[in-house]
């Protein structure tokens, strides 16, 4: 294990753990990086960030390949020294030289550089990965999102790769543009660096939240119900619609009160006023 990996200034602890775990696997092991992250207890966000760092520093290279019947698979190459894209491509189809068993005594043997693991097991996916043209079209259309986003031409390939990582996780182009829009500051000095920063840590899309019933807008009816009954009031009424209709029908069908009953209801002052008016007439 080279000291340059353990003391690397640009590799996070998750990236170092992911790489050292891969390099410590026994000869012939063929474990994908995602499985290593699960075994090492690295979360999805930390895994994506660690993988991006290892790719940026040249310790991890990967390719997408289409196999029989249109199936897609990812091949990953891990090395204990940084490799350029050309060096990794040269080792892509090289079969590792078999080594003898590890001796019981003496110094340990060193694994071949860049050949462990050579490729991950084929993983079938129902849909092919997003087209690079889609990610490039997104980057080239950033000026439509904001005229200040004049990305330098030399940064387009790098930003296209970052946008492609977001699309590969299941985000739509609109989701990526919304992520960039939310992070735009009032003043933009370096649009290319800003977009690279905003897209540097792709995260999986959030699952849609189920709609919750609007219980707060409901009110319990004050009428005679065997069980509590909730209804949606129109204004400030405290009875549900059926109860209000029953009360209205009961009032309309009630008989007119007798004079004595009416006098009692009106009260003594109203009766005296009526008699005084009769005497004056």
Secondary structure as UniProt FT lines:
FT   HELIX           3..6
FT   TURN            9..10
FT   HELIX           13..23
FT   TURN            27..28
FT   HELIX           33..39
FT   TURN            40..41
FT   HELIX           44..56
FT   TURN            57..58
FT   STRAND          60..66
FT   HELIX           68..70
FT   STRAND          72..78
FT   HELIX           85..91
FT   TURN            92..93
FT   TURN            113..114
FT   HELIX           132..140
FT   HELIX           142..145
FT   TURN            147..148
FT   HELIX           153..155
FT   HELIX           156..168
FT   TURN            169..170
FT   HELIX           173..182
FT   HELIX           191..198
FT   HELIX           215..217
FT   STRAND          219..220
FT   STRAND          230..231
FT   HELIX           241..253
FT   HELIX           259..266
FT   HELIX           268..280
//
